[in-house]
Amino acid sequence: MAETRDTSRDNAGSPGVVSRAELRAWFIAEVLPLEAALMQFLQHNWRNKNDLADLRQDVYVRVYEAAKKEVPHPVKPFVFAVARNLIIDRVRREQIVPIEAVADLNSLGVAKDEPGPDRVVAARDELRKLQAALDHLPPRAREVVTLRRIEGVPRREIASRMGITEDTVAEHLSAGMRALADLLYGGPFGREL
């Protein structure tokens, strides 16, 4: 790693920001000694052994970039958290996730994307309240809110479908959202639900 002198990026006098030389010394003293353990971790958790050197370099880049803003303490958990997150990012980017990768990630303690039963019940209750609130809206406002906020249809297309101007769509949307907020969060009409 060749060091070039760049005075605009050498922030030795700035509070909380270390100079390039200090950052380089920190990296050599604190991060590089973890290489053997890091490689063992990567070998255990990544199925393609040809990618290990690239993974290690990506971890180093992320750690170094993060340390430019604030040097992490303690270093070892931070380095391994970066490695874990990098592996998770790479697995998510792949279209096909092999069973081995999923099994290894489960051993890492990665949180599942599935909500628990209590969250499912709460979400269903929220959906019932939202449906009841939508049912209280005037028909045109309900249609505009549903098309725009639920289905994601652009305003121009809504105007075309309904035979109204985009300004009228905006008015219906604004009035409908205000009424929904009142109904759901206790505004003037919110006590009806």
Stockholm file with secondary structure:
# STOCKHOLM 1.0

chainA/1-193         MAETRDTSRDNAGSPGVVSRAELRAWFIAEVLPLEAALMQFLQHNWRNKNDLADLRQDVYVRVYEAAKKEVPHPVKPFVFAVARNLIIDRVRREQIVPIEAVADLNSLGVAKDEPGPDRVVAARDELRKLQAALDHLPPRAREVVTLRRIEGVPRREIASRMGITEDTVAEHLSAGMRALADLLYGGPFGREL
#=GR chainA/1-193 SS CCCCCCTTTCCTTSTTCCCHHHHHHHIIIIIGGGHHHHHHHHHHHCSCGGGHHHHHHHHHHHHHHHHHHCCCSSHHHHHHHHHHHHHHHHHHHSSSCCHHHHHHHHHHTCCCSSCCHHHHHHHHHHHHHHHHHHHHSCHHHHHHHIIIIISCCCHHHHHHHHTSCHHHHHHHHHHHHHHHHHHHHTSTTGGGC
#=GC SS_cons         CCCCCCTTTCCTTSTTCCCHHHHHHHIIIIIGGGHHHHHHHHHHHCSCGGGHHHHHHHHHHHHHHHHHHCCCSSHHHHHHHHHHHHHHHHHHHSSSCCHHHHHHHHHHTCCCSSCCHHHHHHHHHHHHHHHHHHHHSCHHHHHHHIIIIISCCCHHHHHHHHTSCHHHHHHHHHHHHHHHHHHHHTSTTGGGC
//
